[in-house]
């Protein structure tokens, strides 16, 4: 049986997963490391509001529910 791959936080890079513009014209960016620290960055009027989540599932659920609606 093969050993399960283990990810180390120090070896993972932050990557931009999605960028959308919401109904109010603000830019919303989903950023995260593989299985660690994910964030939603909301850019409005030149200011950044960053909401951090402990894992991918919570961040993607929030992103999809609030900002990805059509």
N, C-alpha and C positions, 0 to 999 in steps of 0.2 A: 504494500500500500504506500502510495507516495505521500510525502510530507506536505501539509498545507502551506501555501505561500504566506509569509508574514511580512507585512508592510511596516516600515519604520518611519516615523514622523519626520525625522531629519532628512530622509531621502526623497520625500514627496515635495513637489512644487505646487504653488497656488496656480490654478488655471481658471480662466474665464469660461464658464459653461454656457451662459446665455446673456443676451442683452436685449431688452425690449423697452419701448416707450409706452408709458401708461396713458390713460385717458386725459390726464392733466398736463401732458407734455413733458413729464419727468423721465429721465433715463434710469432704468432699473437694471442692475448688473448682479448676476449670480456667480460667485467666486468660491472655489474650495480646493482643499487637498483631498486626496483619494478617499480615505475613510476618517479623516480628522477635520476639525474646524472648517465649517462652511459659513459664508456670510452673504447677506443681501445688502448691496450698496445702492442707496437712493440718492441720485444727484438732482438737487433742486436749487435754482438761483445761485449757482456757483458753490454751494455748500454740499458736503457729503454727510449722509446719515448712514451709519454702518450698524447692522443688526447681526450678531454672531450666534451661531448654533453649534451644538456639540457634535452633530453628525449630519450626514447628507440627507437622510430621510426627512427630518424635520424642516430643513432649509428648502428642499425641493417642494414639499407639500405646501409650505407657506408661500413660496414663489408662485406656484401654479394657482393656488386659491385666490391670492390677492392681485397678482399682476399679469397673469397670462390669460385672463378671461377675454373672450372675443365679443 
